[in-house]
Amino acid sequence: MKALVTIGITVGILAGLWTQFSTPFGLITWVGFVGWACYFAAGGKREGLLKAVPATLSGALWGSLIVWTVGAVTLPAAMPIAVGLAAFAMCVQAKWRLLSFIPGTFTGCAAFFGTSFDLAATCFALALGTGLGWLSEYAANRISAVSSKAEAPSQQAQPVQ
C-alpha cells in the first residue's frame, strides 16, 4: 500500500476518534489538531515529536507570560510591548535544540490565546495532538510493513526447464 494511503487511513481514523471523544472529555479539539500538524511540520518520527512538544508548550507558556505581564503592567502599550518582547524571546530560544522549532512555539502561543488563556487545557491538547501525530505515523508504517510483506512475490526456487 502507498505511504500516503496508509497515513491517510490512520490519520482519518484517529482524527474521527479524536473529534468524537475529545470534547466529552473536556479537551479542546482544534488545539489537538494544531499539535498534530506541528508534529508533521517538525518532520514527524521521533525527531518531530521531540521538537514539536517542547516548542508548542513553550509557546503556550510565553502566551501566559504575555497575559500576566499585561495584567501586571499598567502602560497603555503594555500588550504590544509584551508581545514584541515575547516574540523576540521565542525566536532566540531556538538556539537550544530542544526549543528549535520556532513555528511550533508561535503556534503554541496562538493556541493559548485562542483558548481564552486556558494554559492547562492548551498544553494538554497540544501534547495529545502531537502524540496522535506520532501514533498515526507509527500505525501507517506498521500497515505499510505488513502490506509490503503480503504483496512481495514469492522467493521460492522455480524448477529449471
BARO-559138 format. One line per field, with one value per residue: residue in one letter; x, y, z of N, C-alpha, C in turn. Coordinates in Angstrom, 3 decimals, always signed. Last residue first. Example, Ala and Ser with C-alpha at 12.3 -4.5 7.8 and 13.67 -1.06 7.14 Angstrom:
2
aa	(S, A)
n.c1	(+12.850, +13.190)
n.c2	(-2.250, -5.690)
n.c3	(+7.080, +7.800)
ca.c1	(+13.670, +12.300)
ca.c2	(-1.060, -4.500)
ca.c3	(+7.140, +7.800)
c.c1	(+12.900, +13.200)
c.c2	(+0.030, -3.300)
c.c3	(+7.870, +7.800)
END
This chain:
161
aa	(Q, V, P, Q, A, Q, Q, S, P, A, E, A, K, S, S, V, A, S, I, R, N, A, A, Y, E, S, L, W, G, L, G, T, G, L, A, L, A, F, C, T, A, A, L, D, F, S, T, G, F, F, A, A, C, G, T, F, T, G, P, I, F, S, L, L, R, W, K, A, Q, V, C, M, A, F, A, A, L, G, V, A, I, P, M, A, A, P, L, T, V, A, G, V, T, W, V, I, L, S, G, W, L, A, G, S, L, T, A, P, V, A, K, L, L, G, E, R, K, G, G, A, A, F, Y, C, A, W, G, V, F, G, V, W, T, I, L, G, F, P, T, S, F, Q, T, W, L, G, A, L, I, G, V, T, I, G, I, T, V, L, A, K, M)
n.c1	(+13.744, +14.043, +11.616, +12.298, +12.329, +10.437, +9.628, +6.720, +6.534, +4.756, +2.405, +2.905, +4.878, +3.449, +1.637, +3.337, +4.336, +2.007, +1.234, +3.410, +3.119, +0.650, +1.361, +3.139, +1.423, -0.384, +1.333, +2.225, -0.262, -0.903, +1.076, +0.163, -2.244, -1.326, -0.088, -2.320, -3.941, -2.293, -2.051, -4.763, -5.420, -3.589, -4.293, -6.488, -6.988, -8.764, -7.650, -6.070, -3.793, -2.822, -2.353, -0.227, +1.722, +1.948, +2.901, +5.385, +6.543, +6.428, +8.210, +10.720, +12.188, +14.044, +14.234, +16.322, +18.507, +18.590, +17.988, +15.396, +15.162, +14.760, +11.980, +10.902, +11.932, +10.375, +7.862, +8.136, +8.377, +5.874, +4.065, +4.725, +4.076, +1.340, +0.440, +1.174, +0.560, -0.306, +0.724, +0.675, +1.326, -0.131, -1.420, +0.732, +1.975, +0.086, +0.139, +2.819, +2.795, +1.134, +2.776, +4.862, +3.417, +2.920, +5.582, +6.241, +4.596, +5.791, +8.405, +8.046, +6.656, +8.332, +10.723, +9.981, +8.454, +10.425, +12.040, +10.383, +8.169, +8.014, +8.713, +7.205, +4.798, +3.867, +3.474, +1.714, -0.627, -1.054, -1.539, -3.922, -5.595, -5.805, -7.222, -9.738, -10.646, -9.782, -11.518, -13.536, -14.517, -16.191, -14.088, -12.837, -14.352, -14.657, -12.112, -10.661, -11.881, -11.116, -8.360, -7.970, -8.834, -7.110, -4.574, -4.765, -5.271, -3.070, -1.022, -1.716, -1.513, +1.128, +2.406, +0.498, +0.847)
n.c2	(-25.587, -25.517, -24.480, -21.749, -21.153, -18.438, -15.937, -14.296, -10.750, -8.877, -8.262, -8.776, -6.920, -4.582, -4.735, -4.501, -1.926, -0.360, -0.660, +0.613, +3.214, +3.881, +3.872, +6.064, +8.153, +8.144, +8.631, +11.252, +12.568, +12.059, +13.646, +16.121, +16.054, +15.997, +18.538, +20.210, +19.542, +20.479, +23.225, +24.041, +23.437, +25.153, +27.777, +29.528, +31.884, +31.354, +29.862, +31.563, +31.832, +29.200, +29.252, +31.072, +29.522, +27.375, +28.761, +29.618, +27.063, +26.006, +27.679, +26.967, +24.580, +24.447, +23.582, +21.771, +23.349, +26.744, +28.767, +29.457, +31.681, +33.668, +33.486, +34.102, +36.676, +38.091, +37.619, +38.984, +41.628, +41.914, +41.495, +43.676, +45.800, +45.433, +45.636, +48.218, +50.808, +51.965, +50.141, +48.588, +45.202, +42.902, +42.144, +41.869, +39.672, +37.635, +37.491, +36.688, +34.248, +32.800, +32.715, +31.169, +28.764, +28.197, +27.816, +25.520, +23.739, +23.757, +22.788, +20.234, +18.940, +19.148, +17.713, +15.129, +14.590, +14.679, +12.508, +10.305, +11.457, +14.858, +17.442, +19.459, +18.985, +16.864, +18.304, +20.314, +18.820, +18.159, +20.676, +21.230, +19.244, +20.167, +22.480, +21.506, +20.307, +20.309, +18.144, +16.944, +14.626, +15.475, +16.386, +13.932, +12.035, +12.794, +13.664, +11.294, +9.681, +11.094, +10.892, +8.116, +7.764, +9.546, +8.575, +6.041, +6.747, +8.375, +6.579, +4.880, +6.669, +7.438, +4.934, +2.260, -1.174)
n.c3	(-16.450, -12.970, -10.603, -8.466, -5.015, -3.638, -3.068, -4.204, -3.989, -1.551, -0.307, +2.370, +2.880, +2.558, +4.712, +6.899, +6.385, +6.387, +9.059, +10.283, +9.300, +10.458, +13.171, +13.152, +12.397, +14.525, +16.704, +16.143, +16.298, +18.935, +20.136, +19.398, +20.893, +23.521, +23.596, +23.140, +25.339, +27.447, +26.874, +27.060, +29.696, +31.028, +30.053, +28.592, +27.093, +25.027, +23.110, +21.629, +23.209, +22.821, +20.075, +19.972, +21.285, +19.500, +17.261, +18.097, +18.406, +15.848, +14.466, +15.814, +17.160, +19.234, +21.829, +21.873, +21.063, +21.513, +19.852, +20.236, +21.746, +19.829, +19.350, +21.777, +22.206, +20.307, +21.407, +23.839, +22.918, +21.601, +23.713, +25.357, +23.605, +23.119, +25.968, +26.925, +26.279, +28.659, +31.584, +33.938, +34.348, +34.896, +32.568, +30.869, +32.139, +31.727, +28.924, +28.547, +29.876, +28.212, +25.925, +26.914, +27.192, +24.538, +23.735, +25.104, +23.723, +21.208, +21.888, +23.027, +20.729, +18.401, +18.838, +19.403, +17.130, +15.176, +16.001, +15.585, +12.936, +11.668, +11.027, +11.964, +10.750, +12.323, +14.744, +13.983, +13.642, +16.335, +17.446, +16.063, +17.030, +19.653, +19.183, +18.455, +20.944, +24.099, +26.375, +27.824, +26.858, +24.816, +23.003, +22.109, +20.671, +17.958, +17.223, +17.599, +15.641, +13.323, +13.561, +13.319, +10.632, +9.233, +9.851, +8.630, +5.909, +5.301, +5.559, +3.422, +1.255, +1.323, +0.788, -0.700, +0.000)
ca.c1	(+13.166, +14.651, +12.336, +11.487, +13.079, +10.739, +11.048, +7.314, +6.445, +6.051, +2.480, +1.837, +5.192, +4.541, +1.148, +2.535, +5.241, +2.834, +0.358, +3.135, +4.328, +0.784, +0.384, +3.584, +2.554, -0.877, +0.594, +3.183, +0.542, -1.730, +1.068, +1.448, -2.263, -2.087, +0.693, -1.154, -4.402, -2.717, -0.862, -3.987, -6.143, -3.564, -2.963, -6.564, -5.985, -9.106, -8.447, -7.325, -4.693, -3.135, -3.375, -1.514, +1.306, +1.522, +1.614, +4.368, +6.466, +5.684, +6.778, +10.085, +11.097, +14.468, +13.237, +15.025, +17.952, +18.594, +19.396, +15.653, +15.240, +16.097, +12.955, +10.511, +12.421, +11.838, +8.169, +7.949, +9.457, +7.144, +4.065, +4.857, +5.441, +2.300, +0.225, +1.692, +1.140, -1.241, +1.051, -0.447, +1.884, +0.691, -2.205, -0.268, +2.652, +0.451, -1.105, +2.310, +3.646, +0.683, +1.472, +5.131, +3.956, +1.784, +4.780, +6.919, +4.335, +4.411, +8.205, +8.592, +6.098, +7.017, +10.769, +10.889, +7.826, +9.298, +12.584, +10.820, +9.003, +7.498, +9.422, +8.539, +5.591, +4.262, +4.267, +3.090, +0.003, -0.893, -0.387, -2.765, -5.234, -5.190, -5.846, -8.924, -10.441, -10.059, -10.325, -13.106, -13.508, -16.793, -14.975, -12.101, -14.140, -15.777, -13.247, -10.327, -11.976, -12.530, -8.990, -7.668, -9.452, -8.567, -4.959, -4.568, -6.162, -4.436, -1.077, -1.706, -2.783, +0.093, +2.596, +1.271, +0.000)
ca.c2	(-26.423, -25.179, -25.554, -22.289, -21.539, -19.872, -16.095, -15.452, -12.003, -9.313, -8.022, -9.526, -8.349, -4.872, -4.740, -5.722, -3.063, -0.450, -1.141, -0.804, +2.451, +3.833, +2.900, +4.736, +7.790, +7.958, +7.373, +10.146, +12.621, +11.469, +12.195, +15.659, +16.165, +14.863, +17.319, +20.252, +19.240, +19.083, +22.353, +24.236, +22.768, +23.703, +27.201, +28.303, +31.860, +32.360, +29.160, +31.086, +32.970, +29.693, +28.348, +31.416, +30.810, +27.148, +28.063, +30.621, +27.991, +25.359, +27.695, +28.277, +24.603, +24.985, +24.611, +21.347, +22.317, +25.452, +28.373, +28.398, +30.405, +33.494, +33.226, +32.833, +35.567, +38.091, +37.135, +37.532, +41.015, +42.095, +40.591, +42.307, +45.655, +45.313, +44.459, +47.002, +49.967, +51.835, +51.048, +49.467, +46.495, +43.488, +42.354, +42.893, +40.968, +38.040, +37.856, +37.921, +35.325, +33.086, +33.375, +32.554, +29.440, +28.428, +28.905, +26.769, +24.013, +24.218, +24.088, +21.337, +19.039, +19.777, +19.134, +15.799, +14.582, +15.613, +13.868, +10.645, +10.456, +13.554, +16.345, +19.334, +20.117, +16.607, +17.071, +20.671, +19.463, +17.107, +19.891, +22.112, +19.226, +18.868, +22.604, +22.190, +19.550, +21.295, +18.515, +18.284, +14.510, +14.888, +17.314, +14.997, +11.860, +12.221, +14.579, +12.494, +9.321, +10.874, +12.217, +8.783, +7.029, +9.640, +9.922, +6.155, +5.843, +8.891, +7.698, +4.368, +5.991, +8.449, +5.630, +3.501, +0.000)
ca.c3	(-17.503, -14.263, -11.278, -9.552, -6.221, -3.741, -3.349, -3.548, -4.732, -2.089, -1.744, +1.703, +3.015, +1.613, +3.336, +6.734, +6.515, +5.173, +7.985, +10.568, +8.999, +8.997, +12.668, +13.572, +11.540, +13.161, +16.612, +16.207, +15.076, +17.880, +20.340, +18.849, +19.435, +22.988, +23.823, +22.243, +23.977, +27.389, +26.913, +25.835, +28.610, +31.235, +29.880, +29.408, +28.157, +26.047, +24.119, +21.057, +23.055, +24.164, +20.611, +19.345, +21.832, +20.884, +17.204, +17.776, +19.531, +16.925, +14.137, +16.008, +16.183, +17.941, +21.519, +22.383, +20.182, +22.206, +19.894, +19.256, +22.460, +20.395, +18.284, +21.147, +23.025, +20.234, +20.052, +23.833, +23.695, +20.888, +22.553, +25.863, +24.125, +22.015, +25.113, +27.558, +25.231, +27.551, +30.483, +33.586, +33.934, +35.957, +33.781, +30.554, +32.044, +33.086, +29.617, +27.937, +30.378, +29.577, +25.871, +26.525, +28.381, +25.437, +23.170, +25.474, +25.145, +21.359, +21.241, +23.826, +22.080, +18.470, +18.502, +20.342, +18.450, +15.126, +15.969, +16.944, +13.607, +12.043, +10.366, +12.552, +10.269, +10.935, +14.709, +14.346, +12.483, +15.325, +17.883, +15.916, +15.608, +19.377, +19.665, +17.447, +19.711, +23.056, +25.628, +28.199, +27.907, +26.022, +23.698, +22.791, +22.107, +18.708, +17.115, +18.372, +17.060, +13.636, +13.571, +14.589, +11.742, +9.144, +10.273, +10.078, +6.656, +5.195, +6.502, +4.793, +1.533, +1.540, +2.060, -0.806, +0.000)
c.c1	(+14.026, +14.084, +12.846, +12.285, +12.127, +11.452, +11.434, +8.764, +7.172, +5.896, +3.775, +1.917, +4.153, +4.974, +2.245, +2.071, +4.500, +3.755, +1.155, +2.254, +4.132, +2.014, +0.472, +2.656, +3.071, +0.255, +0.100, +2.467, +1.516, -1.022, +0.229, +1.583, -0.957, -2.111, -0.032, -0.341, -3.247, -3.141, -1.245, -2.809, -5.396, -4.247, -2.962, -5.269, -6.095, -8.263, -8.892, -8.217, -6.061, -4.086, -3.780, -2.639, -0.061, +1.033, +1.079, +2.969, +5.390, +5.517, +5.916, +8.605, +10.260, +13.360, +13.467, +13.903, +16.538, +17.859, +19.563, +17.130, +15.561, +16.231, +14.327, +11.441, +12.082, +12.394, +9.678, +8.276, +9.350, +8.311, +5.385, +4.906, +5.670, +3.742, +1.222, +1.569, +1.688, -0.728, +0.020, -0.068, +0.740, +1.198, -1.437, -1.145, +1.651, +1.068, -0.802, +1.070, +3.209, +1.514, +0.969, +3.820, +4.300, +2.243, +3.577, +6.153, +5.033, +4.092, +6.786, +8.352, +6.725, +6.509, +9.422, +11.057, +8.674, +8.586, +11.467, +11.292, +9.389, +8.531, +8.939, +9.304, +7.027, +5.119, +4.768, +3.998, +1.455, -0.173, -0.040, -1.489, -4.036, -4.766, -5.104, -7.473, -9.483, -9.653, -10.703, -11.841, -12.919, -15.809, -15.648, -13.023, -13.433, -15.563, -14.419, -11.507, -11.690, -12.739, -10.481, -8.296, -9.220, -9.274, -6.478, -4.931, -6.007, -5.433, -2.470, -1.744, -2.807, -1.264, +1.504, +1.291, +0.898)
c.c2	(-26.482, -26.112, -25.072, -23.395, -22.163, -20.162, -17.574, -15.609, -13.113, -10.633, -8.529, -9.400, -9.183, -6.324, -5.106, -5.847, -4.377, -1.654, -1.315, -1.407, +0.963, +3.031, +2.767, +3.662, +6.394, +7.564, +7.118, +8.811, +11.463, +11.508, +11.474, +14.157, +15.720, +14.880, +16.096, +18.964, +19.274, +18.700, +20.890, +23.274, +22.893, +22.970, +25.680, +27.515, +30.666, +32.174, +30.089, +30.338, +32.531, +30.877, +28.786, +30.533, +31.210, +28.415, +27.805, +29.990, +29.044, +26.279, +27.039, +28.282, +25.868, +25.092, +25.226, +22.310, +21.907, +24.439, +27.065, +28.022, +29.246, +32.154, +32.902, +32.479, +34.211, +36.881, +37.084, +36.954, +39.492, +41.443, +40.694, +41.305, +44.223, +45.164, +44.402, +45.783, +48.654, +50.899, +50.880, +50.526, +47.373, +44.884, +43.072, +43.177, +42.091, +39.438, +38.328, +38.397, +36.677, +34.190, +33.730, +33.335, +30.896, +29.139, +29.227, +27.967, +25.288, +24.549, +24.596, +22.715, +20.188, +19.952, +19.810, +17.287, +15.370, +15.721, +14.919, +12.098, +10.924, +12.691, +14.961, +18.141, +20.064, +17.741, +16.807, +19.450, +19.832, +17.670, +18.796, +21.366, +20.136, +18.758, +21.277, +22.339, +20.244, +20.685, +19.478, +18.755, +15.866, +14.726, +16.691, +15.908, +13.006, +12.312, +14.090, +13.461, +10.524, +10.543, +12.100, +10.171, +7.758, +8.960, +10.059, +7.534, +6.056, +8.051, +8.323, +5.500, +5.500, +7.828, +6.665, +4.237, +1.244)
c.c3	(-18.701, -15.300, -12.644, -10.241, -7.230, -5.055, -3.454, -3.992, -3.977, -2.830, -2.376, +0.188, +2.273, +1.706, +2.342, +5.293, +6.305, +5.226, +6.699, +9.469, +9.240, +8.597, +11.152, +13.012, +11.873, +12.221, +15.191, +16.018, +15.024, +16.533, +19.302, +19.033, +18.808, +21.467, +23.286, +22.375, +22.977, +25.975, +26.776, +25.796, +27.288, +30.085, +29.995, +29.207, +29.110, +27.303, +25.242, +22.031, +22.531, +24.095, +22.019, +19.880, +21.275, +21.548, +18.603, +17.726, +19.287, +18.127, +15.219, +15.604, +16.389, +16.894, +20.135, +21.984, +20.592, +21.352, +20.660, +19.187, +21.528, +21.124, +18.852, +19.996, +22.405, +20.985, +19.836, +22.464, +23.697, +21.611, +21.806, +24.717, +24.593, +22.486, +23.959, +26.638, +25.786, +26.450, +29.369, +32.557, +33.434, +35.632, +34.875, +31.774, +31.799, +33.079, +31.032, +28.692, +29.809, +30.213, +27.261, +26.457, +28.087, +26.705, +24.036, +24.922, +25.599, +22.811, +21.448, +23.205, +22.875, +19.897, +18.759, +20.042, +19.444, +16.459, +15.963, +17.004, +15.017, +12.751, +10.722, +11.984, +10.797, +10.378, +13.290, +14.337, +12.780, +14.102, +16.886, +16.325, +15.324, +17.924, +19.478, +17.891, +18.757, +21.720, +24.501, +27.502, +28.299, +27.184, +24.921, +23.597, +22.815, +20.220, +17.964, +18.380, +17.959, +15.108, +13.891, +14.675, +13.060, +10.305, +10.264, +10.599, +8.154, +5.979, +6.474, +5.813, +2.976, +1.829, +2.334, +0.536, +0.000)
END
